[in-house]
């Protein structure tokens, strides 16, 4: 699957959701005694005359690589024919989860960031930080990046690698306020459980993509950052229980009615995106099962056409 496959597929999926052509979305989180967090997401799409339903189960442990030499996030997407109930494919979820998330931010940036956005601050310099920058740069003229991570070595290595890979200026920074104050776009993609991005850092016209909070205990943005700004979410009810919106609601800083809309409504033309160069827009992304299902469908259809994968008969 190419970067364009992901971006086009996710944009079409957001549009379908805005038009009401999706169904059955749900999310469950579960923790284990071994400190592994399971993310279970499900959702369905109608593509032409076909109905699909996907179920993703991901296990997340941010010490996996260090302790066992294994990926920090692993899992699978189960794809079904939703008209007959037939299982169609089992798809590894590592690559689709990482890249559909980057594609979601790229699509949101297309509608919510200023077209001339050139400077970006990335908070969190792991795999997701790499993908976020790569995908956003595919859609906007980013040429200067500040890389911020709690581990200075990680941000330095990230800056060197991404600068060479994308042929742009990437500099590691410890001064988040200074970096954000110069940025058109800020992307947070960390597992933080304490807010670190403060409202006073943000200048007018900034687009903030909050990606890390995909469970109730994760938290990257100071809740007041959502107050008095245009807030866009991927799925409202999901963000209300697991995203940055969740924390702001709990503290009584904003209400659900204050949310401008879902990204699908904007992509579908039901609501406006950016309306002025000065407005601050926060995109709260918890990651949707619809993105996972869309990625699995594209993967499945490309595998069929290229005769890739292993065939298993469930009915012999």
N, C-alpha and C positions, 0 to 999 in steps of 0.2 A: 504494500500500500504506500502510495506517495503522499507527500505533504498536501498536495492539491486534492487528492482523494479525501483526506481527512477534513480539510477546510470546507470544500464544497459540500461534503456529506453532512457536516455539523451545521452549516448555514441552512441547508435544506431542512434539516431536522428541527432547528429552532423555528423556521418558518411554518412547518407543519404543526408544531405545537401551538403557535400563535393562531393558526387557522382552525384548530380543534381536531386535527387528524391524528392525534396521539391518544393513548388510553392506558389505564391500569398502572400508572406510575406509583412506586412505593419504595421505601427505604427502611432498613433495619440496621442497627449497630449492636455488636456484641463484643464484650471483652472476656479474655480468658485469664486464668490464674498465672499464666506465663507471660503476661503483658503483651499479648497479641490482640490486635483490634480487628474484628471482622466487619467489613462493609458489605452489605447485601442490598443490591438495587435491582429493580425490575421495571420494565416498561415496554409498551407496544407501539408500533408504527404501521400506518397504512401507506404502502408504496405502490402506486398504480392500482392494480387489481389484487395485489398480494397483501396479506396481513402477517406481520411478524411480531413475535414477543421474545424479549431477551431477559435473562436473569444473570446478573454478575455477582460472584462471590470473591471478594479480595481479602487476603490476610495481610495486615500491615504490622511490621515490627521494625522500628528504626534502629535496632541494634543487630539486625540479622547479618548484615554484611560484616560488621566488626566481629561478631561472635562465631558465625558459622560459614562465612564466605558466600552467603546466599543473598539474592535480591531482597531489599527491604519490603517490597510489595510483590505479592504473587497471588495468582488466582485464575479463574476461568469464567468465560461467558458461555452460557447455554442458550442457543438460538432455536426457536420453535416456529413452525408453520402455525400461525394462530387461528387459521380457519379449520384445520384438521387436528391440531394438537400434536403433530408429529415433530419429534426432535430432529433438527436439520444439521446442527454442527456443535462441536465443543471447540471453543477458540481460546487460546492462551490470552490472558487479559493484561499482561505486563505492558507490552508495546501499545495496544489500543488505549489503555487507561492513561498512560503518559501523554500520548499524542492527541487523543481526542480532547484532553484538557487544554493543551496548547492551542488546538484549533478553536476551541470555545472562546478563549481569550482573544485570538486573532479576529474572530467574527465580531465579538463585542467591541473591540477596538475600532473596527471598521465603522461602526454606527455611533460610537460614544466618544471616541477620541477626536481631537482636531486633526484634520487631514495633513497638516504640516508638522505633525509631532516628530521631533528628531532626537530628543533626549529622554532616556528611560532609566529609572532606578529599579533594579531587580533585588528583592529581599529574599534570600534563600538560594544558595548557589549549588544545589544538588542537581540531579537529573531533570527535575521539573523546572528548575531555573534555567537550565540550558534549553529545554524545549520551549518554554515560554518566550524567551528572547528570539529564538530561531523562527517561531511561527508568527510572532507579532511583526518582526522585521520583514516577513514575507508580504505583509499588507500595508505597512507604513514606512516612511523614509527614515528609520532610526539610524543614526550614525555616531551617537555618543551614549555610552552606558556606564552607570555607576553600579558596581557589584558590592552588595552588603551581605555579610553572613556573620553569625556569632563566632565562627571559627575563622580567624584572619588568614590562616594558611589556605583554607578552602576558597575564600574569596579571591585571593591572589592567584591561585592556580586556575580558577574559573576565568579571571580577567585575561590571563595569558592565552588560555585555550580558545576562548570565544572570540577574542580580538583577532587571532590568527585565522580561525575558522570562518568568520564572517567578514573579515577585512574592514573592521570598524574600530573605533577607539573605545576600549573597555578598561576602566580603571577600578581597582579595589578601593573601598573606602570604609573608614570606621565612623565617619561623621554623617549619620543618616539625615539629620536635619539639613545640612548643607547640600547633600545630594538631592534630596527630595525637593528642596527649594529651587533647584535649577531644572527640574524635570517636567516634561509634558505628560509622561506616563509613569505610574508607579505600579509595579506588580509584586504582590506579596505571596510567596509560595513556600511557607515554612510549616513545621508541625508545632508552632508555638502555642502555649497555653496561657500566655500573658500578653496583653496588647502592647505593641511597641511603636506603631505608626500613629503619631499624634496629629491632631487637627491643625495645630499651629505650624506644622511643617509644610502644609499644602498651600501652593499658590493658586490664584484664580486660573481656571481653564484646565486644571489637571484631570486626567482620567486615572482613577485608582481601580485596579483589578485585584480583588481580594480572593485568593484561590485556596489558601491553606485550610480554612475552617470547614472541614467536611464531616465533623462530628461535634456534638454539643460542648465538649471540653476544650476544643481548639479556639484560638482567639488571637487575632493579629492587629485589629484596628481599635483605636480608642473610640468608644461608642459615640462620643459627641461628634465624631467625624461624619456620622450618618445624619446628624441633625442639621437641617437647613441646606442640605445638598440634594441633588437628584440621585435617588437610589434605584438601581435596576438589579433584579435578581434573576437567577436561572429558573427556579420554580419557587413560587412564593411560600407555599406551605412547608416545603422542605427547608428553605432558608430560615423560616420562623422557628424551626426546632433544632437546627444544626449549624447555621451560618453566622456571619457577623450580625445579621439582623436579629438573630436569636438573643444575643447579649443586649442589644439596644432595646429590644422589646421588654426583656426581663427588668431592665433598669428604668423603664418608663420614659426613655428618652424620645422614642418615636412610637407610632402605632402602625399597624399593617396598612392602614389607609394612607399613610404618608409615603408609601413606596410608589414610585412612579409607574412601575410595571415590570413585566417579565421580558427578558430579551427576545423571546419568541414573538411577543406582541409588536415589538419594534421592528424586527426583521420582516414581519408580515405586513407592516405598514399600518397597524392598528393604533399605534401610539408613536409620537415623535421620539427621535433619539436626541442627539445634541442639537440644541436650539440657539446657542450663542458661544462665542469663543471664550467667554469668561466663566461660564458655569463649571462648577466642580461636579463630577459624576463618579459615583462609587458603584462598581459592579460586584455584587456579592454572588460568588459562584461556589456551590457545594458539590457540583458535578452531578449530572443527571443520568439515570438509566437509559434515557432516550439516546444520549450520546453513545453509550456502550452498545446499545442495540443497533444503532446506525453503523457503527464501526464494524460490528460483527456481520451485518448484512453485506456490506461492501466486501469484506474479507471473504465471506462465504461465496458470493457471486463471482469474485475474481478467482477463487480456488476452483470453482466448477469450470469456468471458462478455460483455465490453464491446466486443468487436471492435476492440481496439487492436493496434498493431504492424503489421509488414510480413510478408506471407506469402511464403515461398520454397518452391518445389517441388524436391525433391532427385531426383525419379524421372522427370521428363519428358524 
